[in-house]
Amino acid sequence: MDNLGKVFREFRISKNYSLKEAAGEACSTSQLSRFELGESDLAASRFFDILDNIHVTIENFMDKARNFQHHEHVSLMAQIIPLYYSNDIEGFQKLQEEQLEKIITQKWIACWPEGMEAWTEQRRTGYPKLFKVQTNNSNGTIDTDIMIRRLPFSQDDAKKDPEQYKNLCTALGGADNGGTRLWWDTGRNNF
């Protein structure tokens, strides 16, 4: 799939469009010629316009460009194209969130041997979405929907230095239990 211009040229010629007809108002004929020869690229918006000019869908183009083999990036492009044409910002955001979930889930799996790091990523992003516990024995201090957010301070430390313990709880901004979020765990999570 190195030379999209070559694939475009094949479509253009097979449909009997001249360079001028294919370029339309999207670009100059010389720019389109350089694109077809692999000497330059086109901006996405211009590329979509020239595809429209020769009446080829992005799906058909990408199928031929990838030699009818499935690639994940082609599938992603097929999802982006309709959103682009319809200016569907919410659709873009949803797609972006789905892609973020895939990335963070893979990161979580990679961090699994470092359990604390994996747990931190899950608390920071809300991904991967984990199963809720069936029985919550926290007496209401931990929300079953968002799960444990932190480990409580050691009670030994609280007994040894009550003043420091009080300062830590004040800095924490909440009760010393597993349901209180840390300072970096207060943003948008995906629960």
Summary of the structure (lengths in Angstrom):
residues: 191
radius of gyration: 26.9
end to end distance: 38.5
largest distance: 86.0
contacts: 449
relative contact order: 0.08
helix: 57%
strand: 0%
